[in-house]
Each structure stands twice: as structure tokens, then as C-alpha cells.
Amino acid sequence: MTADDVRESGEALAERAMELPELAHARTVAAYVSVGSEPGTLALLDALHARGVRVLLPALLPDNDLDWGGYAGEGSLARVQHGGKMALFEPTGERLGPDAVTEADVVLLPGLAVDTRGMRLGRGGGSYDRVLARLERAGARPSLVVLLYAAEVVEHVPEEPHDRPVHAVVTPSGVRRFREP
């Protein structure tokens, strides 16, 4: 995909996502900044921020867990290289701790694919598995939404005992629900 394709997909993704009732009523959303050829998230982050939503973004810790910080526009991000891993865009402000995600009404998750049951295939680092386990331990029940391209919604992905289904997937072309939050 060209840079223009990724940007246009990100704009369409933001439009579809902003139509979700969960996001319309959210006060706090945990999200992420897309990298590489992932569907672009900056348009969505800006739309949420403009609406007055508190947007939390992850900062990768050395053990692959996630800390969180606030998003205040593209200028509040810094490109951070994590050893041999890919570079990520992370919030530059105050770190709020790994438990800050438990305050989110909606958690937007990255992934490689999601299947027809709502099972998400991540990148294998376990960062979001830890987030989902943290939410469960805290008794937090945010809406879990994966942001993908339509071709990444597949029939079946591998599943492990710790995996949890998501509530919905948003693609640039639409929304598919799997279960109510």
C-alpha cells in the first residue's frame, strides 16, 4: 500500500469508528498509534481528542508490558526505537502506569487478524494479552475493538487458553460486531 492508501484508509477507519455508540459515549479511550502498513489511527486519535475524549496511548516497557500516557495531538508523540524491535510512536508526557488502561471505556486494539468468533491474532509480543488480563483482574469491562483492514477478518485464527474475544472489528469499509460489551 502506498502512503496515500494508508492515509485514506485511516480517514475511512476514523469515520467508521466514530459512528460506534461506544466511542460516542466514551470519556476515556485507550488506543495506539499505527505503524507501517497498519490502518492509520492518527485521524481517529485526532477526532477523539477534538471531541474532548481522554485518549491514552501505550509506551512499551522493557518486559513488553505497556505503560500509558495522554494524547494531546500529533505533537505530543515521539518516535521511540525499542532495541531490535520496530520503532513506535509513544506519548511524550507523564507516564500514568500500566493500570491506567483500567479507566478506559473503550480499548482499541491492534492485530494481524480477527476471526468470525471475535478472536484476535496479535503480533506475538504478549503486550495486549497483558492488557486484557489486567482489565479482567481489575473487573474492568471496556468495549474491546480491533482496527483492521477488511481482508484481515478471516474464518479462523489460532487460539490459546488466555485469549479473549473482542466485541467488534472496525475496518475502513465497516463494522462487524461479535458480542455486546
WOCOR-V613623 format. One record per helix or strand of 3 or more residues. SS is the DSSP state (H for helix, E for strand). FROM is the first residue (numbers start at 1). LEN is the number of residues. If there is no record, write none. Layout:
SS_FROM_LEN ; SS_FROM_LEN
This chain:
H_3_16 ; H_21_4 ; E_28_4 ; H_42_9 ; E_54_7 ; E_66_5 ; H_74_3 ; E_77_5 ; E_87_5 ; H_98_6 ; E_106_4 ; E_113_3 ; E_119_3 ; H_127_12 ; E_143_5 ; H_150_3 ; E_168_4 ; E_174_4
